[in-house]
Amino acid sequence: MSATISMTGSSTAPVTAAARAEGVSKFYGTGDATIAALKDVYVSLEAGMFTAIMGPSGSGKSTLLHMLAGLDRPTSGEVFLGDTQLTSLNDKALTLLRRDQIGFIFQSFNLLPTMSAAENIVLPIRIAGRKPDEVWVKSIVDKLGLADRLTHRPTELSGGQQQRVAAARALASRPQIVFADEPTGALDSAAGTELLGFLRKAVKELGQTVVMVTHDPTAASYADRVLFLADGHVVDEMFEPTADAVLDFMKHLGA
Amino acid sequence: MFTATLRGMLAHKVRLVLTVASIALGVAFLAGTLVLTDTMRLAFDQLFGKVSAGTDAVVRAEAAYSQSEGISTSRAPIPAGVLTQVRKADGVRTAEGSVSGYALLTDNAGRAVLTSGGAPTMGYSLPADPALRGDVKLLTGAAPSGAHQVAIDATSAEEHHIALGSTIKVLFNGPTQIFTVVGTVGFGGEKNLGGTTGAYFDSATAQQVLGAPGVFDSISVSAEPGVAPAELAQRINAVLPDGAEAVTGATVVKESADAVNEDLKFVTVLFMIFAGIALFVGSFIIWNTFTMTITQRSREIALLRAIGATRRQVNRSLIVEALLLGLLASGVGLGLGLLVAKGLNLLMDAVGFSLPSTSMQVEPRTIVVSLLVGTLVTVVAALVPAYRATKVLPVEALRDAVPGAGNPTKKRIIAGAVVTSFGLAGLFSTLYADLSMKLFGPSLLAIIVGVLMLLPAAARPLASLIGIPLRLRGMPGELARQNAMRNPRRTSSTAAALMVGLTLVVSMGVFASSLKASFGDVIGDSINADLFVTTSSAQAPGFSPEVIKVVKGVSGVSSVTASGWGEARFDGADSSYSAVDPATAADGLNLGVSAGSVAALGTSGVVVAQSAATSHGWKLGDVIQSEFAATGKHDLRIVGIYNGKGWIGDDFIISIAAQTAAAGQQLTSSGLVRLAPGADRSTVQQAITAALADHPDAKVLDRKGFEKEASGFIDKLLTFVTVMLLLAVLIALLGIVNTLVLSVFERTRELGLLRAVGMTRNQVRAMVRWEAVVISLIGALAGAALGIGLGLALSQALADEGIKAISIPGVQVTLYVVLAAVAGVLAAIGPARSAAKVDVLKAVVAD
């Protein structure tokens, strides 16, 4: 397998990059206590594709996602969303960018407890002071099977339902890209399968770009492409992955 | 457990500072009051001690009953002949008669030397013997001698540039006289006696102008060397005629000081009430803090329980935390108390109640009481939350418990409704039925407590309502509204502190406004006056009766109705009375006499108010016994019953002649002038002003001017009370800060999520700010509503005393509410900033 290791994902055919990291490094702490979470990472994530980022704990996969999603800033290097250089934006511009062009699904605590599912779904749009596109939102809600759950508060929803509401929110504003950080980490396998199926459908049917961090090979198998991280480096990638292949590679990586 | 408690407290410094401050402010007020009153007490002791330092014994008439009238004595005079007997007594080195009384100095231009805060303007006989002068020392010039010489206090001389050898007028109860200033007097290092002015005459002159020839107020005695004061008093007593007594100088000092302190008790009580309110409001914040920290710590508590801590240990650790917090806060409060004492003194000064002062007195009692009260309030406020903490089950350690919404229980709503209804029922019964007014206060209290109990149930709908306009502010506004609604208990107890403060401020405002509005009605209804002769400064006790004679002589004046007042016992109960001139009373006063007549007063008649007559079963012709401190018992026949309380609010009216006979010559407090037909008011007013040139203790006003002056005084008092109550409001604002800080801390993850999905820092700040505004508006609106209600009730309760008009100061109340909202914005600055700083990553990454 080691023969397929390449430094970047740029070996694929040239397609539009929805997001890219160029020479991104991230260090935490100072002096002797400095820990490098990412070391000079180059990745390019193509639009309209479902990309999974995998790696063992501490590999820097979540850190990479945070950099790409504008939630954190790299110590050095550049991050682009489309043509926008995130690293040059101030906090406000970055916040507005997250609001208008990025969708988020976190592992847990995705929803505001005081708001109903419906309100949570349109939250970023409402924060922007805009009116949601009712037809579009309804189509997503229907796809996620949430129509009869819209008036419920998060505490009245199951974990799977909560994550599906989060997914609906992520897509509601038609973002350029959706980032999902271990979206199935807290779900049972049935709920996880449902959510992953939806994400895949969003890519295939709606042309949505989705980037997902996961440590679960089965989850990764829903993606079009898997990036493997270890020790802050991108060590390999895999296209059209299967769960077994990913698992094999991860065993190899972990060994 | 103890170290865990301590560490927990230190871990949340902001919370610690805020909770400490909320209790410390109340304690500071308490300690400040105690320090101030102790200081005042000492100051008065020193003051009286100075005057009589060299007097070993005092001979005086036995008082009919002890009555406090401040510095002036109210005893019968003692015949001059007694002095001869006293001088003969064994052990007496020397003895002199002493006289004191009202004497108002004027400067060389004839302007009155007025004191601030109504401190007395006094005249005294200056003893010839230096020892008997005590600390009263001539600083410059010589002792007065003869009928045309006076020595004055050094402060008056300096501040009014009255030179030795110049002549000044001095006003008395009797005719004004002209004196040559021959000396200035100091008082053991001080240039005046506690803010009073003093005019010193020789003994014979003092008898003439201050008292009456042939009598003294008292006799001061100096002992021969080796004779103790008590021994001296005893020996003199042996030779005294009936009705006279000899006491030691120290006894007199103590009596005088006690009397003044008794008079000043209202200051103590007033400040204690404010301190109590501040502590009460502060206790809400303690309650809130403990409730919130316990909710946040429920996992920690559950963990402790799971690993074997008993309920009692959990409870105890929280009580210990409250104890430490209370002690710390009380200690800080005690320190602040010294500043507060200084501030209160300045405030009293500013509104015209000057108090004598000396170095700040911090008695051990002050320290003990402050620490005890502050700690106790804190612990008591923490009891219920601490008890609730023991109900946390060990298994909750394993659950991912979301801080509870805490809806008010039905039980509480019902209890609150019952208490409020009882209060309302009591209130209306006292106001409109015959229920005793004694229940009025408790009823008001019941209403406040009841509303406090109901507030949690009202908080959610109120927040929802107040928050409606916030929707226009977009998502941050909507979220602020929801956040204010999500925990009604917390929102309500935060708002409750503000509500209490505002209730009091607003009710005082309504009351004062009604009082002012009624004033016009009182003037319209109960008197007929074209012009008003009144004291030249609002706090002066009165003016010389000579003034009335002068005004009567002005052309264009048809009549002048003089009135004065005093205190005596009627039918065994202390009461104030009014004194009028029976011949002119009917000209100026609409007394609404329903039986008998005021003209029949004579020197042994009394006119009583209908309400007093009804409650005592008195009727025309009945004889009631009065008792005056100066002259003892007098039988008074009821010659009239009157209904028209207003200008005169006392239950008893006697004639000025009767007052003079029973209590000595007294000052006049007002004169109501009626014009002769055809006379022009402003012309007459100018003529009276001119005629009063020699009487700077009085001035003449038209109705408008008089009302303005009266309402000016009310405004001053209102300002004073409002400033005091603002302390409670300030504490309430600390409470809002505290709640917001804790809420922001509790909602870190939510804030992070909002930031992640695109809420800008400005929006986050706005969200916290609007939440603060909603909370403070709940408190302000509830407080304003309750305050208006209570203010109206208070005014209604005093309708009998002349508050007949009802007025709500709309602009003022609106201003308070707006200020409360603004204050909410200010309270949110810190919490909003920390909310905006929440680290997005920490919040959204699962732990």
Interface residues (C-beta under 8 A of the other chain):
Chain A: S62 H66 L71 D72 D91 K92 T95 L96 R98 R99 D100 F104 F106 Q107 S108 F109 N110 L111 L112 P113 T114 M115 L123 P124 R126 I127 A128 G129 T155 R169 D181 E182 G185 A186
Chain B: V402 G474 M475 P476 E478 L479 Q482 N483 M485 R486 R749 E750 L753 L754 R755 A756 V757 G758 M759 T760 R761 N762 Q763 V840 L841 V844 V845 A846
